Amino acid sequence: MPSSISSSSSEPARPQRWRWPAALALAIAVAGMIVAATEAYWRAQDYRPNILDSASLWSIQRDRVYTGKKIPLAILGASHIEYGIDVKLLRQQLPGYQPVMLAQNGHYPLATLSDLAADERFHGVVLCDIDARGLAGYYREAQQAYVDYFHRQWSPSWHVNRLLLTRWQQAMVTAMPDFGALAEAKRLLWTPAWPWRSPTAFHADRSGDIDFTQADQAGLTRSFIDGIRNDLREHPPESPGQWLAGLEPVATWVEAIRKRGGAVIFVQTPTSGELRALEDAAYPRADYWDHLSAATGTSAIHSDDVPGWKSFRLPDGSHVDMRDKAAYTQALVDALVERGVVQRR
């Protein structure tokens, strides 16, 4: 009797028991097919996956100044060096060093330099790409948001989260916000325009490439010129005396890193055309940059003094094309080795 009662009472429940799992499995399968079809479609239109930079991706690199037996080579600056340095070639040419890309697009690097100087665990070399304008007091806190994130929010769990996100962004076009479900819905319903096709490619090590054959070179050039004009109106050039006085804390940061066995090297990467003319007019080299080395007690290399850089074409007046990165990096390495600030072997 017990077995008969159990059998008759359980049989009607079987369809109910499997209904929701089956529906969920079907929904997942359908969603997967939609994602796969969307991915295939955009790849057929020659869109490719790309990594998005973030404070968490920067923090992964910031952690790397402590790892390994090689000398950490912290690369500071903005987009010039972020998109101009071939990190793989740098490793090959300077095998005793571990390059760590800490540049931030559009932000001068003094906050990061200050942070490394205050970090007793950092014993490496800093390659700091900056110009005389970037050393002015106006821009001292430009990268502070990333520095604060690293010290206040960064954790092992966020590290794992960012690693997984990076893998996803490397693998899928649809990982980009422009290709997400909400963006697709907006395109279908309101703005049937193609997603923006970026001429840049970003990598997990936070270096990047610019393909100027896919870029509006004239538009980029104009935007940079307009940007510096507006910035100089908002932040008029400091007088040479004021500028030199503002270097006192920079000199203390350099000394703190040197006392721990490290070094700081300032480099001004090249610009050209009207952009260069505006920069030279605002901060003439003879009145500003040429005093940097004496004021801070460390090497300061101007782009005009790197022979290999004089022949490079800068399509937007500011950056090198991805096809020139290797030769551009080689010229910088040669200049650093020639001056004895790094050793090739």
N, C-alpha and C positions, 0 to 999 in steps of 0.2 A: 504493500500500500504506500509506504513513504516514497518509494521510487516512482510510482505511478503519479502521485500528486505533484512531485517535483517536476516531472517531465511535462505534465499538462500546464503547469503554471509558468514555466520558463520559456516555452516555445513562442508564445505571442510576443515576448519582449525582445527577441533577436533583431527584428527589423529596427526597432526603436533604439537599441543599443548601438547599432552601427550607422545610424543615419547621420549624426553630426560629424563623426570622424570621416565618413565618406565625403560629406559635403565640404569639409575643410580640405581634404586631400584634393578634391576636384578644383576648389578655389585656388589652391597653391599651384596646381598644374597649369590652370588657365593663366594665372598671373605670370608664371614662369615663361609661358609661351608668348605672352604679350611683351614682356621685357626682352626676350630673345629676338622677337620680330622687330622691336623698336631699335635694339642694338644693331641688328643687321642692316636695317634701313639707313641709319645715320652713318655707319661705316661705309656703306655703298656710296654715300654722298661725300666721302673722303674726310669725314670728321674722325679724330683720333682721341684716345684717352689722354687725360692730362691731370697732373697733380695740382691741387690747390694749396697754396702756402697758408700757414696759420701759426699762432703762438705755440701750439703743441708740436708742430713739425719743427719749429725753431728750437724748442726745448729739447727735443731728441738730440739735435746737434750740440746744444749747450752742454748736455750731459757728457758728450764725447771728449771734452777737454780734459777729462780725468782718466780716460781709459787707454790701455795699451802701453807698450814699452817705448814707442816713438815719441818724439817731442811734439806736443800739440801745436799746430799752426792755425791760430784763430784768425779767420778772414773776416774783417769788419768793413762796413761800407754800406753802399746803397746799390742801385741797379747796375751801375757801371761794372762793378766787380762781380756781382751776382750773376750777370749774364755774359761776362767777359772772360771768366777764368775757366779753363778746362781742368777740372779737379783730377780727372784720371791722369792727365799728363803731368800735373803738379806732383802727384804721388810718384810717378816714374822718375821725374827729374830730381826730386828731393826725397829719396827713399827713407831718410832718417826722420822725416816729419809726418805727422798725421793731419792733413788739412781738415778744418772744421768750418763750414760755411755759416757764418752768423750775420751776414749782410741782410739788410731789409730794404726792399724796393721802396724808393721814395722817402727814406728816413736817414738822416745823418747819424753816425754811430757813437757819439761820445758817451751816451748812457751805458752802452755795452762795454766800452773801454773802462769806464769808471767801475762797473760791476766786476769785471775781471781783475782790476787792480785791488779791489776790496776782498777778493776771494783768495784766502790763504791756501786753498788747495790747487790753485792754478799756478803752474810753473812753466808755462810755454811761451811761445813767440806770438806776438800780435802783428798781423799785417793789416794796417788800417788805411783804407782808401778814403780820402777826404780832401777837400780843397779849403782855401782860406776862408771862404764864406761859411762853410760847414763848421769851422772852428769858432765862429762868433757865438756869443752867449745866447743868442736867440734860439739856437738849435740844440742846446745842451740836453734836453729831455726827450728828444724826438723818438728814441727807441725805448723809452722807459716802460711803456705798456707791456712789451714782451718780457722785459727783465722782471717786472712785477709779477707777471703770470708765472714765470719760472720759479720764483721764490715763494709765492703764496698759494698757488693752485696745482702746480705740477706734482704728479705722483706716479707710482708704478702702474696703477690701473689706467690712468690717462695715457701712459706710455703704450700699453697694450692696445688701447682703443685707437690711438693714432696710427700704430703699425698696421692694424687691420684696415683702417680707413685708407691708408696709403696704398695697400695692396688692391683694394677695391677700385680706387681711382686709377691705378696703373692698368687695370684689366678692363674697365668698362667705360665707354663713352657716356652711358646713362647714369654714371655716378656724378656727373657734372650737373650743377643746379639748372643750367639751361636746357637740360634734356630730361629733367624729372617729370613726374606725372602732372604736377601743378603747372609747370611751364608748358608742357604739351597741351594741356586743356586750354590754357590762355591762348596759345597759338591757333588752336582749332576754332575757338569761339570768338576771339576778339582781334588778335593781331597776327595774321597769317604771314609772318616774316621769318626768314631763315635765322637760326641762331648765329650769334657773332662767331666768326672764325678767327680765333686768336693766332697771331703769328709767332707766339711764344710757346715753348715747351718747358715744363718745370720738372725737376727730378727729385727723387727721394733724398738726395744729399743736399738739396736746396740750391743747387746750381741750375742755371737755365740756359736756353738757346733762343735766339731771335732769328727767324727766317725772314729777312727783309724782302725777299721776292714775293711774300704773301702779305706785306704790310703797306700801308699808305705812308710812304716815307715823307712826303711833303707835309701831310697832316700831322705826323708825329713831330717833325721839326718845328712846325709852327706852334704846336701845343707846348713844347719845351721852352721856346722863346717867350711865348706869352706867359708861361708859368714863372720864369725867372724875372720878367719885367714886373709882374704883379707882386712877387715876393720881395723884390728890392724896394717897391713902393711901400709895402707893409713893414719891412725890416730894412731900413736904410743902412748902408755900410757903416760899420764901426770905424772910428778913427784908428790910425795905426797904434797910437798909445793905448786906447781902450782895448783894442784887439790883443795887444801884447800883455796887458795886465790880466786879461781873461785867460791867458795860457798858464797862469800859475797853478791852478788845480790840475791841469793836464800834465804839467811837469811832475807833480807829486804822484800822479797815477803811473807815469812812466817809471819813476824811481821805485815805487812799491813793487812793480813787476820785475824790475832789474834786481832788486835786493833778493828776490826769491830765485834768481838764476835765469829769469826770462829776459825778454827784450820786446821793444815796440818799434815798428818801422812804419813811418807815415809815407804814403804814396798818393800823389795826385794823378789820377788817370786822365787820358786826353779827352778834350772836346774840340769842336771845330766850328768854322763859319761864324755866323752871327751870334750863336750861343757863346762861343769862346770870347768874342769881342765884348759882349756884355759882362762876362765874368772878369775879364782883364780890366775893364774900365771901372768896375765896382771895387775890386780888390787887386790892384797892380802887384805883380809878383815882387818887385823890388821893395815895396813898402810892407808886404805881409809875408808871403810864403818864405822868402829868403831869410827871414828871421826865426823861422819855426824851429830849426835844428838847434840853434844856440839857446833858444828860450826853453826848450824841453829836454835838451841834453841827449837827443837821439837822432837817428837817421831820418832825413826827410827828402824824398826823391820826387822831383817834379817831372811831369810827363815829357817836357821838352828835353830832359837830360837822359831819356831812354832812347838811344838811337833806333832801336827796332820798332818803336811806336810811330815814328814820323811818317812812315809810308802807308799807314792804315787809313782806309776810307771809312768814315763814320757816317752811314747812310742818313741818320737822323741828327747828326751833329753831336751825338752823345754816346752811342753804343756801337759795338762791332757786330757784324753779321756772324751767324753760327759757323760759317765756313772759314772764318778767320780766327776763331777762338784758339786753336792750337798754336798758330804762329804768334798770336798776341800774347798768350801765356808764356811761350818760350822766350819772347823778348823780355818779359818781366823777370822771369827766372834768371836769365843771363845778367840782367842789371843787378839783381839782388846778390848773386854770387860774386860778380865783379867787385861789388862794394864790401864784400866780406860779411854781410849781415846774416846770410844763411850759407850752409855748406852743401855742396851737391852730393857728397858721399860721407 
